[in-house]
Amino acid sequence: MGNVNVKTVRAELVQVLSKKINDSKGIAVYGAGDTAERWFAPFLEGDVAPSCFIDDTPGKAGTLLYGKPVITFKEAHVRCESFLILLASIIPKTRRIMADSLQKNPIKGSGVCMEWEEYVFCKHVDEVLKVFDMLEDELSKATYANMILTRMGQAEQNQDFTLMGQNYFSITPHAKSNVHEIFVDCGAYVGDTIEQFLSVRAGLFDKIFAFEPSERNFRAMEARTRRLKMEWGLKENQIKLVQAGVGEGIYKSILKVDSHLDGAALSGESAHGDIPVITIDEYFAEQPITFLKADIEGYEWKMLHGAEQVIKRDRPKLAICIYHTPFDMYRIALWIRSICPEYKFAVRQHYCDIWDTVLYAYV
């Protein structure tokens, strides 16, 4: 990567984020499918309150999503005059179809954000810029700005900023050898990060704790770990596998498999759930940790709130995925700084798409 003009990068970010969006009459979300069901929970928990969802899919209209009515496209022309319309789909082709339908048959007085994330970032411009200014190095600032603009549909992803295959260990404090490392892997999947960790650390560490709620993934991780213990000559108790989710409390949840993404997400506390959820604070109340990694399909925010005391106590290195929701692109770093001002921050992009944006934090 060549030299980055940080002032120019910041100025571009300010210019794009300064777009005025009128939501004074109300907000309607176009689309009540997987994207809305999965990604809009933080939306509704925060300072954004859509009045309704619009969806003509059979079985959708007439139902409720997050307590909000799902209405037909025809009904929207009566109920949503002068509303801001947000398009809820992660599939570009679907978003184009939605936008075309609104262009051909517009809702009177309505404004449209082609990318619903555009609305989030423009609404939270001060927080986005604060995170930009907190980042320690030029590559972090350039990467962060580029991913914000890419997610808004205002730029193409700059592949010069993409570090493929270096997830979680791509900055010096996180890659540096520590023979007494106690590594906590939240969202351990099939053990791929465990194997990467062993390679980076040359098999030198004290302990690995790996949390994975999916039965299929957990069994694959067990098989992989048996092989790794033999190959690296590890002690039997050096890797502890835990089949559970990690969140803000102790409860049971339901695991929902995403139909478009290769992942599964916890759906929050449920009386019908069979997936145990634990907290970092409770599990590690008597056990210090030195490195905490999380890629848990949008549950990172909740996990961190259940890890506050351990983070304050141990100040572990953190490698937290922030790409699952636009809110995490700014709120996670700000929250970590609020509970532990000593943390420094970096951002790296590890995939040639909006996936795998990782926030690195260290003291």
Secondary structure, DSSP 8 states (H G I E B T S, - for coil): -----HHHHHHHHHHHHT-----TT-EEEE--SHHHHHHHHHHHHTT---SEEE--STTTTTSEETTEEEE-HHHHHHH-TT-EEEE--S-HHHHHHHHHHHHHS--TT-EEESSHHHHHHHHTHHHHHHHHHHB-SHHHHHHHHHHHHHHTTSS---GGGB-TT-TT--SHHHHS--TT-EEEEES-TTSHHHHHHHHHTTT--SEEEEE---HHHHHHHHHHHHHHHHHHT--GGGEEEE--EE-SSSEEEEEEE-SSSS-EEEEEE-TT--EEEE-HHHHTSSS--SEEEE--TT-HHHHHHTSHHHHHHH--EEEEE--SSTTHHHHHHHHHHHH-TT-EEEEEE-SSSSS-EEEEEE-
